[in-house]
Amino acid sequence: MLAGCDGRGESSTAPPGAAERERPETRVKNRLPSRLNGLSRLCANAASSEIALPVRCPSWLPRGAWGGRALGGGGCDYLFELHRRSAGRGGPYHAFVGGRCGNFSLRTRSGRWPVKARRVSDLGLIGSKPQAPGEQGSYFAPARLRVLRTTKVADRAALLLVAEPFPAGGVHGGHIAVVWNQGGAGYALTLHFVDESTPDDLSENMVLRAAASMGQYADGEGR
C-alpha cells in the first residue's frame, strides 16, 4: 500500500512486443555510486524480474545516503520510495523514482497536468481531492499537478510539475516532479524538500539534474 507524503495520463500501456528479453543485468541502464547502494539493489531486483521496460534509476541524487523500498510494481511498471538519511536543512529528504510501459501524455490544460486523469499506471502521480461533506459512494476528483514549466530530459520533451500538498496530492504530495517519455516508456522522478524556503530555482534544478542522470543513456545502450 502506498503511504502519502506528509508536510492518469493518456497513454498506451501495452508492453513491448515479442522481442527477446535482455539478460537482467543489462536492463539496468546506469551504474550508481556507492552512497546509492540501497537504490542500486532496488534497481537490480526490478531488472531481474519479469518487467517489460528498461529500468532507469538516477545516478545522481543530492548528497547523502539514500535508502528505500519498492512499492508495488510488476510486469509493466516500477516505483521506488527513497528517504535520505540525515537530510538536514534545505535539501530533499523524500523521493520517488519510477517508470511504466507506454508514453505519458504531456498535454496540459489551464496550467495543470494531465488533461485526462485516471488512476491507472500513473505511478501514483495523480492524487484525489477529499470528498465534500454529504457526498456518497465511489468518488474520484483528481488532484492534477500544477505545471511549473516545460523542459527537457535527455533532449526529450518533459514537464516540471508540483503536486498538491498531502493529503490531496497523495503519495507524491508536495513533491516537485518531472515526467518524460523515453524508448516507448514513461518515467518520473519526484523530490520533497525539508525546508519550504528552499529557492525555487535550486530545488527545480536538483530535480532536473537527478532526472537527467536517469535519462542520460541512449535507448538502445546496454541492451
C-alpha positions in Angstrom: 0.0 0.0 0.0 1.3 3.5 -0.9 1.7 5.9 2.0 1.1 9.6 1.5 3.9 12.1 1.9 3.1 14.5 4.8 4.1 18.2 5.3 -4.0 9.0 -15.2 -2.2 10.4 -18.1 -3.4 9.4 -21.6 -1.3 6.5 -22.8 -0.9 3.2 -24.3 0.0 0.7 -21.6 0.7 -2.3 -23.8 4.1 -3.8 -23.1 6.7 -4.0 -25.8 6.3 -6.9 -28.3 7.8 -10.2 -28.8 11.5 -9.2 -28.8 13.7 -11.5 -26.8 14.3 -10.2 -23.3 17.8 -9.0 -22.4 19.7 -10.6 -19.6 18.6 -9.0 -16.3 21.9 -7.2 -15.6 21.8 -5.4 -19.0 18.4 -3.9 -18.2 19.6 -1.6 -15.5 20.6 1.4 -17.6 23.2 3.0 -15.4 25.7 2.3 -12.7 25.1 4.0 -9.3 27.6 5.4 -6.8 28.2 3.6 -3.5 26.1 6.1 -1.5 23.2 5.0 -3.6 23.7 1.3 -2.8 20.2 0.9 -1.5 18.7 2.3 -4.7 21.1 0.2 -6.7 19.7 -3.0 -5.1 16.2 -1.9 -5.8 17.0 -1.3 -9.5 18.8 -4.6 -9.9 15.9 -6.5 -8.3 13.4 -4.9 -10.6 15.5 -5.5 -13.6 15.8 -9.2 -12.8 12.1 -9.6 -12.5 9.7 -10.1 -15.4 9.5 -6.4 -16.2 8.7 -5.2 -19.7 10.6 -2.0 -19.8 14.2 -0.8 -19.1 14.8 0.1 -15.5 16.2 3.6 -15.3 17.4 5.0 -11.9 19.2 8.2 -11.1 23.0 8.0 -10.8 22.8 11.4 -9.0 20.8 12.5 -6.0 21.5 15.3 -3.6 24.4 14.5 -1.3 23.8 12.0 1.4 23.0 8.3 1.6 19.6 7.3 0.3 17.7 4.1 1.1 14.2 2.9 0.3 11.8 0.2 -0.8 9.9 -0.9 -3.9 6.2 0.0 -3.9 4.2 -2.5 -6.0 5.4 -2.7 -9.5 5.3 -5.7 -11.8 5.3 -6.5 -15.4 4.7 -3.0 -16.7 5.8 -0.6 -14.1 8.1 0.0 -11.1 8.1 2.6 -8.3 10.7 3.1 -5.6 10.2 5.2 -2.5 13.5 6.7 -1.2 14.5 8.5 2.0 17.6 10.5 2.6 19.4 9.8 5.9 20.2 13.0 7.9 18.8 15.3 5.3 19.5 18.4 7.4 18.0 21.8 6.3 17.3 23.0 2.9 17.6 19.7 0.9 15.3 17.0 -0.2 14.5 14.1 2.1 11.9 12.1 0.2 11.9 10.9 -3.4 10.2 8.6 -5.8 11.6 7.1 -8.9 9.6 5.1 -11.4 8.8 4.0 -14.9 5.9 2.4 -16.8 5.0 0.9 -20.2 3.6 3.4 -22.6 4.2 7.1 -23.0 2.7 9.7 -20.8 0.5 12.3 -22.5 2.3 15.6 -22.0 -0.7 17.7 -22.9 -1.7 20.2 -20.3 -4.8 22.4 -19.7 -5.2 25.6 -17.7 -1.7 25.1 -16.2 -2.5 21.6 -14.9 -1.4 18.0 -15.9 -2.7 15.6 -17.1 -5.7 16.7 -19.2 -7.4 13.3 -18.6 -6.6 11.8 -15.2 -7.0 8.1 -14.5 -5.6 6.2 -11.6 -4.2 3.5 -13.9 -0.4 3.1 -14.5 0.2 6.7 -13.3 3.0 5.8 -10.8 0.8 7.3 -8.1 1.2 10.8 -9.6 -2.5 11.7 -9.6 -3.9 12.4 -6.2 -7.5 12.7 -5.2 -9.3 15.6 -3.6 -11.2 14.6 -0.5 -15.0 14.1 -0.6 -17.1 17.1 0.4 -19.5 16.7 3.3 -22.5 14.7 2.2 -21.0 13.1 -0.9 -21.6 9.4 -1.1 -20.3 6.4 -3.0 -17.3 5.9 -5.2 -15.7 9.3 -5.7 -12.6 10.4 -7.6 -11.9 14.1 -8.1 -8.3 14.1 -9.5 -5.8 16.4 -7.9 -3.9 17.4 -11.0 -0.3 18.6 -10.7 0.5 22.3 -11.3 2.8 22.9 -14.3 5.9 24.9 -13.4 7.3 24.8 -16.9 8.1 22.7 -20.0 11.7 21.4 -20.1 13.9 18.7 -21.5 15.3 15.5 -20.1 17.9 13.8 -22.3 16.8 16.1 -25.1 13.3 14.8 -24.8 10.2 16.9 -24.0 9.4 16.9 -20.3 7.2 18.6 -17.8 8.3 20.1 -14.5 5.4 19.9 -12.0 4.4 20.3 -8.4 1.9 18.1 -6.7 -0.8 19.3 -4.4 0.1 19.1 -0.7 -0.8 15.9 1.3 -3.4 14.5 1.5 -4.9 15.6 -1.8 -1.6 15.1 -3.6 -1.4 11.5 -2.4 1.9 9.7 -2.2 3.7 12.5 -4.1 2.0 15.2 -2.0 4.1 18.4 -2.0 6.8 17.0 -4.3 8.4 18.7 -7.3 8.1 16.2 -10.2 9.4 15.8 -13.7 7.8 13.4 -16.2 9.1 12.5 -19.7 9.0 9.7 -22.3 11.9 7.6 -23.4 12.1 4.5 -25.6 8.3 4.0 -25.6 8.0 4.2 -21.8 7.1 7.0 -19.3 9.4 7.9 -16.5 9.0 10.1 -13.4 11.2 11.4 -10.6 9.9 13.5 -7.7 11.6 15.2 -4.7 10.2 16.7 -1.5 12.2 19.3 0.3 12.8 19.7 4.1 12.8 23.5 4.1 10.0 25.2 2.3 12.2 28.3 1.9 14.5 26.4 -0.5 14.7 28.7 -3.5 12.6 27.5 -6.4 15.4 27.6 -8.9 17.6 25.5 -6.7 15.0 22.8 -5.9 13.9 22.7 -9.6 17.5 22.3 -10.8 18.1 19.4 -8.3 15.0 17.6 -9.7 16.1 18.2 -13.3 19.7 17.1 -12.6 18.5 13.9 -11.0 16.1 13.2 -13.9 18.9 13.9 -16.4 21.0 11.2 -14.7 18.2 8.7 -15.3 17.8 9.6 -19.0 21.4 10.1 -19.9 21.9 6.6 -21.6 20.6 6.1 -25.1 17.5 3.9 -25.5 19.5 1.1 -27.0 22.6 1.3 -24.9 23.5 -1.7 -22.8 20.7 -3.8 -24.3 
